[in-house]
Amino acid sequence: MGVFVFLPLVLPLSAWPVARLAETRLHPRTAARLLTAVAVVMAGCSTLCLALLMVVGTAQLPGNPLPDGWSDPQVRAAVPHDEVAGRAAIPALALVTAACARTLGRHRRVVRRARRALAGVPGPTVAVLPDSTPYAYALPGGRGRIVVTTALLAGLAPVERRALFAHERAHLSARHHRYLLAAHLAARANPFLRPLRTAVVYTAERWADEEAARVVGDRRAVARAIGKAALLSPGGPAPTLAALAATGPVPRRVAALLAPAPAVRTWPPAFTSVGLAAWAAAAGALVSAMSSANSAVTLFLVLHAATPL
C-alpha cells in the first residue's frame, strides 16, 4: 500500500477552491449534487483509510482477539510508520463514529419532535403556527410539510408569501434535507470537508431560490421575500438543524437573484475555471476511491496470507 494509504485523508484539502468555484459558477442544482457526491465519496474513503490503519494498529496491541499472524512484520510493512499511524487511527475512528452517530441521532430526534408537535395542527401540507417568533422551514417525511408562523406571514406581501411557499416546496420536492445531512456527516467524518458542507448549504438554498423564482416568475419578489424573512427572523426555531432550517448567506442569495438567472447545464465546459474545478473534484474523488480500494484489497490479501488455516 505504501504512502498511498494516506491519500484519502489529505485529498479533501482540495475542497476549498473546488467548493468556492462550484458554488459561484455552476447552476445551484448541479453544484449541490456534485459537491454532495464528492463529499460523500471522500468521507467514505477517509473513513475506510482509518479503518485499515486501525486493523494494523489493533493487531499489534497485546491481548487483542485478532489472529497472531496479523501482527507479523509482513503486515506491518504494508503501512508506513505503522506503530504511530495504526495506534493514532484507533481514537480517530472512534471520534468519527461518535460524531456521525451524534449528528444522525440529533437529526432524527429533532424531526421526530417536530412531527409530534405538529400532529394536532390542521393542514396536510402547510402548518401555520400562531407564534410571535417569525420563522419557516420544510419538514421532511412522507409528502413533507411546510411550517410557517403567523408572525412571518404578517410581515410579507402576498407575492412574497407565494415566493416563500414555493421556496419551501422546492426543498421538499428535491429532498434537500438528504443532501444537507450527507454533507454534515461527511464533514464530521473528515474536518477538511467542512468547506464542502458550507457550499452544499448555500447551493441547496440557491437551488430552492431559483425554483421559487421560476414558479413565481419574479426574481425580485423572491429576493425581497428572502431579505424580509431574514430581517424578521434573526434566529430560527430551537432546536433546529441545517437540514431543516438553513438560510445560508442571505446577501449573496439576494445578489444572485437580482442578477440574471444562471445557465442550466449538466456539466460545465472543461476549459474554464469552473470546468477545471469540476473535473478536479471528480478526479480527486476518483483517486481517493481508487487509493482506498487498492489499500483495502492489498491489506485483505496480506491478512489472508498471514491468517493460519
C-alpha positions, 0 to 999 in steps of 0.5 A: 500500500505504501504512502498511498494509504494516506491519500484519502485523508489529505485529498479533501484539502482540495475542497476549498477552491473546488467548493468556492468555484462550484458554488459561484459558477455552476447552476445551484442544482448541479453544484449541490449534487456534485459537491454532495457526491464528492463529499460523500465519496471522500468521507467514505474513503477517509473513513475506510483509510482509518479503518485499515490503519486501525486493523494494523494498529489493533493487531499489534496491541497485546491481548487483542482477539485478532489472529497472531499472524496479523501482527507479523512484520509482513503486515506491518510493512504494508503501512508506513510508520505503522506503530504511530499511524495504526495506534493514532487511527484507533481514537480517530475512528472512534471520534468519527463514529461518535460524531456521525452517530451524534449528528444522525441521532440529533437529526432524527430526534429533532424531526421526530419532535417536530412531527409530534408537535405538529400532529394536532395542527390542521393542514396536510401540507402547510402548518401555520403556527400562531407564534410571535417568533417569525420563522419557516422551514420544510419538514421532511417525511412522507409528502413533507410539510411546510411550517410557517408562523403567523408572525412571518406571514404578517410581515410579507406581501402576498407575492412574497408569501407565494415566493416563500411557499414555493421556496419551501416546496422546492426543498421538499420536492428535491429532498434537500434535507438528504443532501444537507445531512450527507454533507454534515456527516461527511464533514464530521467524518473528515474536518477538511470537508467542512468547506464542502458542507458550507457550499452544499448549504448555500447551493441547496438554498440557491437551488430552492431560490431559483425554483421559487423564482421560476414558479413565481416568475419574479426574481425580485419578489423572491429576493425581497421575500428572502431579505424580509424573512431574514430581517424578521427572523434573526434566529430560527426555531430551537432546536433546529438543524441545517437540514431543516432550517438553513438560510445560508448567506442571505446577501449573496442569495439576494445578489444572485437573484437580482442578477440574471438567472444562471445557465442550466447545464449538466456539466460545465465546459472543461476549459474554464475555471469552473470546468477545471474545478469540476473535473478536479473534484471528480478526479480527486474523488476518483483517486481517493476511491481508487487509493482506498480500494487498492489499500483495502484489497492489498491489506485483505490479501496480506491478512489472508496470507498471514491468517493460519488455516 
